Amino acid sequence: MQEKLRNFVIISHIDHGKSTLADRFLELTGTIEKRKMKDQVLDQMELEREKGITIKMQPVRMNYKGYVLNLIDTPGHVDFSYEVSRALAAVEGAVLLVDATKGVQAQTLANLALARKQGLVIIPCVNKIDSPLARTEEAAKELAGLLNVLENDVFRISAKEGTNVPLLLDAVLEKIPAPKGEAQGPFRALIFNSQYDTFRGIVAYVRVKDGELKSNEKVCFAQTGAQGNAKEVGYFLPEEVRKEELKTGEIGYVATGLKEAEDVRIGDTVAKTQNTVPLPGYLTPKPMVFVSLYPQDVDDYDALKAALVQLHLNDPSFTFDIEAKEALGRGFRCGFLGVLHSEIIAERIHREFAIELVISRPSVEFQVTTQKGMIFVKTPTEWPEGEKVLEVKEPCAKLEIIVPRSYFPKVSQLMVSLGAIPLEVNDVGQERLNATYEIPLRQIIADFYDTLKSVSQGMASMDYEVKGLKTGDLVKLEIWVAGENQDALSVIVPRKDAFREGKAIVEKLKESLPPQLFEVALQAVVEGRIIARETLKAQRRDVTAPLYGGDVTRKRKLLERQKKGKKELKSKGRVVIPSRVFLELFRS
């Protein structure tokens, strides 16, 4: 049985056709009946279908020509590279897919590097050869040069039309080796994903490395020490299908019956006894982007906490810690691998748990040195107050951009405006360049991706890797409303951009705040100095409306009394900012 197993993934840059190719494999192998087929069948989340991208890896088992094939469909976006790396550790080979209309892209290189690190067999493939814009031979030449293979070794397919897909699947059988492992040895399996089920507890997605596991056998976990029973084992078609046992080399699931999230961790080893030697796990990546999540309704705090715990089960790459702000109540400071990662988690909380959120602006972690020592600052709230800041260091990234030569001047102008330092420029084929820069990470997590696509008319692609810390001239920009510091609106910005940022925030605040009975000063403050100001005019009420004619002095007295009252309100009044206003400001 083990010799007839093949475990593999499809990897590529985003939108190069991974999910469509997976659909054709499922059709070709008869795993899903043609009448039940739909586009992106392995993208089971509604969010994935709407955005047209894969967010979560999805395994599926197929039978083909006497072989059992375990395919894992993977995401293509840079923010989900940890998801890809976990899938790669569970297989022996990878189909590397490149779009014939776009050629090798930044994430193609990044995913290839991950696959090589795992020692996987790579099958190169050019997709979308049916497109009228296809540059098939040019893309094949690029891919062959990248892998140092002959151009004839690169498959040319159309996943949409099914052209040459059977030949590619035959190559999977021939080139990807059978999984290794001791079939008679003690049971060991690597957890590469997990999810929570109300009735069956935590369901672990596993790759069996040695031995076998049957339903109702005892299981234990090497890292956590937790113990339970395998209430159910099985595999994916792609829905879960119950089976009597899982054997060496197979990919499947184990319903553990355990209810506590900390008992089952991704990267842990499932075994039958505690003294089993654990398998090498995963190195959990360090979060790079920090966002605060608060429930719009303060009564939803516990529900938000439960939602984060459940989502963390199958995505341990994000972190969350409790924090509280006077204006917003209790919430969580969350760490993510990128901005899209944070947006996906927030959207899943909204859709799957029906919780309305207030989401802060994304920020990075700064290293701040004061006279008292060094601290790490993830949010503006943690910025040292009343202390002289001696030095601020911020994370910098190595950014790779693959762009057509004709758009390179515009991309260069963009990079100069963002303070990026050019490192090198290399050819990728005849018409494109691979430009490498050093750039502050805070510039990437803003709207850099959209801006890059705009200046290159969608033709540029990017990948980045955080390389270390670099000194920067950064300050905390505070927003004061009616003389009171609104810490939830504070941001950390370069000193040279403080006025522009502060002016934009107070102008937006003036538009968003509801009128008050008194005049409200909206101020942007840096290091105790006001650098920008807007004034929200007092709400007017015609106190003379009930009067019909009569002495003008009576009208004057009423107006004077109103003026005096507004003056007192201005000195004593306090503005309560609705959560809707925070929502509008953070979105902008």
JOWODA-V155717 format. One record per helix or strand. SS is the DSSP state (A for helix, B for strand). FROM is the first residue (numbers start at 1). TO is the last residue. If there is no record, write none. Layout:
SS_FROM_TO / SS_FROM_TO
//
This chain:
A_2_4 / B_5_12 / A_18_28 / A_34_36 / A_46_51 / B_58_64 / B_67_73 / A_78_88 / B_93_99 / A_106_117 / B_121_127 / A_136_147 / A_151_153 / B_155_156 / B_158_158 / B_163_163 / A_165_175 / B_188_197 / B_201_210 / B_213_214 / B_218_221 / B_227_229 / B_232_236 / B_240_243 / B_245_246 / B_251_255 / A_261_263 / B_269_271 / B_289_295 / A_298_313 / B_319_325 / B_329_336 / A_339_353 / B_357_359 / B_363_363 / B_366_370 / B_373_377 / A_380_382 / B_389_404 / A_405_417 / B_421_428 / B_432_440 / A_441_444 / A_448_455 / B_461_471 / B_474_481 / B_484_485 / A_487_489 / B_491_494 / A_495_512 / B_520_526 / B_529_536 / A_552_572 / A_579_587
//
